[in-house]
Amino acid sequence: MSERLQGLDITTLVQGGRGLGHHRGKAVFVPLTAPGDRVDCRVLREKSRYIEAELIEIVEPSPVRRDPPCPYFGDCGGCQWQHLPYREQLAWKASLYTDQLVRSKVAETSQILPIVSSPEEWHYRNRVQFKCHRTTEGMAIGFYRAGSHFVVDTADCLLVRPEIGRVLQLLREELPAAPRPDCIPQVDVACGDDGSVRILLHVLPQARKVMRSWLETFADHHQLNTCLQSGRKDTLETLRGDGQLSYIVDHPEIRLLCGPGGFVQVNSRQNRRMVAELITRLNLQGTEDVVDLFCGMGNFSLPLARRAAHVLGIEDYAPSIASARRNAFANRLDNSRFQVADAAAFGRYCGSSPDLIMLDPPRTGSPRAMREILRLQPQRIVYISCEPSTLTRDLTLLVHGGYAVAWSQPFDLFPQTGHIESLTLLVRTGAGGYKRGPVTGCWGLDMRASPRSPLLPISLALADHFC
């Protein structure tokens, strides 16, 4: 039987949203807790320096706690912080983000800007993945329990847009009667800024034919933009509508169309704020040559193209590049071009060293792209991140390669969760050693070192040490 820890005091929160206490000199991580809680918990895994535990009972609640409004909170793994008032969530995100960058020695506290709160605490998500599982008692549609593949049957979600909530009700009513509900692992539902909805039904290959017929009838009956996928993205097929959803950025408005399988930020209003903040802070003069890595359908590329001499967008998902090209044409931005390519090899498509390189990689970051960026040595780099640990790993490579963080700003795109989005601007300082110099004001390279000094080799293992 697992050991039970009684009367554990939770003193702080850590990246990812778990509470932290200590027992016999070891850190104990307990989800769903708040600083000031005294809890009983059960040990799940014990390592030499830390313990992972699950909450059994809150013996004495923290004064900062609130009652979570969602009845599925604690069972569903989608949220970690509904038990904290939103102002507390923001304060902890700002603190954890600053601590991550400062402790990793890539920035100083003065370079971290205040966190930008979300305009909406609830009903902000414009896309979601509903997990499905057929059981002897019926069909569960909802989200995975934290740390498992158990589907928590969910009648409603307080994070999704109302348009998505209405589609969830349709799925719950009609999906169990489909020909092969046992072959449906997931349904993606997305919503455009104009309220239009698209569903993407994932089915196992053996059920594609029979489910295709059922899905066409379902889509026609409810007038839904509908797609089908049975494996990798190359199996994706649009059944009703054109599969496109529209999103708005910039002022005057740029309308962006994005097809199924493409990436869109989940919080549309915060995305617009993030684009606006970036444009203001970059203060482009109309002469810059810009490269946008992981550009998607042009979310950042096209607003920047309005203000730069030229923008090159790089993305390895061909349908997104097709969307970006269509969006550029529709918005008459002929100073932009888009290329299907691996971000790590984008240099072959650049005529010369760009003035600005920006990147918005997946949660895992992109250390391979860092090497190519360092080879080209742009004057400025903008890094957009949704994961502070991989951000600091990649920033470490850049800082040790001759760049300094000018500013970094966290954005809350994900209320009720521990996730943090951010914008970071780096400027080139030169080449040399690791010394802290008065020019950079942060852990950059010594400006007095020889400009011919080779870049210090940093292995990925060393980079991981800073996370």
Disulfide bonds with the S-S distance in Angstrom:
none
